[in-house]
Amino acid sequence: MKSMPAFLSVLFMLTLLSSCTSAPKPPVDPYEYLTISGVIDGSDKFTFTKERVKWTHLHWSEPVSMKFQGKRWLDLDKTPTQWSEFANLDLSHATIVRRKGRDVIALEPNCCGFVLYLDDSPNGAGYYSVTIAIPWQRKK
């Protein structure tokens, strides 16, 4: 009895194996991503809680051209409507995953949420952008 050529044998085995397995599902990303950007000249503090986003201006000029999730944030004294998409996430475990700016971009978690600091110390204003990963609520 003649045997199969080697390439047919390999092809048969690959076909057999592929029919017995299913493709693995990609892992689910357990985070939502929030991006804030704008031109900073001095220092500003943004406090994030379930109820609101509170902006506090600390030094020099107020921020301009601010965006929250890519949409213009014209009145920094008002919580952006998009915040409702993030308010029920696990805010105290938020972390910065991407940053762009020439000086300080810092995040400080607390029991009720987190505080984001943007500080531009060099002369003149600079563009800043920060992406924050906020995990879904952990099941208890």
C-alpha positions in Angstrom: 0.0 0.0 0.0 1.3 3.4 -0.9 1.5 6.2 1.6 0.3 9.8 1.1 2.8 12.3 0.0 4.1 14.3 3.0 2.4 17.6 2.0 -1.0 15.9 1.8 -0.4 14.3 5.2 0.3 17.7 6.7 -2.7 19.3 5.0 -4.9 16.5 6.3 -3.7 17.0 9.9 -4.1 20.8 9.7 -7.7 20.4 8.4 -8.5 17.9 11.1 -7.0 20.2 13.8 -8.8 23.3 12.6 -12.2 21.5 12.6 -11.7 20.5 16.2 -10.8 23.9 17.7 -12.6 27.2 17.7 -10.9 30.6 17.5 -10.4 32.1 20.9 -12.4 35.2 21.7 -10.4 38.4 22.2 -10.2 39.5 25.8 -12.7 42.1 26.9 -11.2 45.5 27.8 -12.5 46.2 31.3 -11.8 50.0 31.0 -13.5 53.1 29.5 -11.2 55.8 28.3 -11.6 59.5 28.9 -9.6 62.1 27.0 -9.2 65.7 28.0 -7.2 68.3 26.1 -6.6 72.0 25.8 -4.1 74.8 26.0 -2.8 75.4 29.5 -0.9 78.5 30.8 -0.3 78.1 34.5 -2.0 75.4 36.6 -5.4 73.9 36.9 -7.1 71.2 38.9 -10.0 69.0 37.8 -11.8 67.0 40.5 -13.8 64.0 39.3 -16.6 62.5 41.5 -19.7 60.5 40.6 -21.7 63.7 40.8 -19.6 66.1 38.8 -16.4 67.4 37.4 -15.2 70.5 39.2 -12.6 72.8 37.7 -10.4 74.9 39.9 -8.1 77.5 38.4 -4.9 77.9 40.4 -2.4 80.1 38.6 -1.9 82.4 35.5 -4.3 82.3 32.6 -7.4 80.1 32.3 -7.3 77.2 29.9 -8.5 77.7 26.4 -9.7 75.4 23.6 -10.6 72.7 26.1 -12.1 69.4 24.9 -13.8 66.6 26.8 -14.0 63.4 24.9 -13.3 65.3 21.7 -16.1 67.8 22.2 -15.6 71.5 23.0 -15.9 72.2 26.7 -16.8 75.9 26.7 -17.9 76.4 30.3 -15.4 74.8 32.6 -17.7 75.7 35.6 -20.2 73.1 34.3 -19.8 69.4 34.2 -19.7 68.1 30.6 -22.8 66.1 29.7 -20.4 63.3 28.5 -19.4 62.8 32.1 -22.5 60.7 32.8 -20.9 57.9 30.6 -18.1 57.6 33.2 -19.7 58.6 36.5 -20.6 55.0 37.6 -17.2 53.5 36.8 -14.6 52.7 39.5 -13.2 56.2 39.7 -10.8 55.6 42.6 -8.8 53.2 40.4 -8.4 55.5 37.4 -5.0 55.8 35.8 -3.3 57.9 33.1 -2.5 55.8 30.0 -1.4 58.5 27.6 -0.2 62.0 28.1 1.1 64.9 25.9 2.4 68.1 27.3 5.6 69.8 28.2 5.2 69.9 31.9 3.2 68.2 34.7 0.2 66.0 34.1 -0.7 64.1 37.3 -3.6 62.0 38.6 -4.3 61.5 42.3 -7.0 58.9 43.2 -9.0 59.4 46.3 -12.0 57.6 48.0 -14.6 59.5 46.0 -12.9 59.7 42.6 -9.7 61.3 41.4 -8.0 64.7 40.9 -6.2 65.6 37.6 -3.5 68.3 37.7 -2.3 70.1 34.6 0.6 72.5 35.3 2.4 74.4 32.6 5.3 76.3 34.3 7.4 77.3 31.2 6.8 80.8 29.7 3.8 80.9 27.4 1.0 78.4 27.1 1.3 74.8 25.9 -1.0 72.2 24.5 -1.9 69.3 26.8 -3.8 66.0 26.3 -4.4 63.2 28.7 -6.2 59.9 28.3 -7.4 58.3 31.5 -8.4 54.6 31.8 -11.2 54.1 34.2 -12.1 50.5 35.1 -15.6 49.2 35.3 -17.0 48.6 38.8 -15.7 45.4 40.3 -18.4 42.9 41.2 -18.6 42.3 44.9 
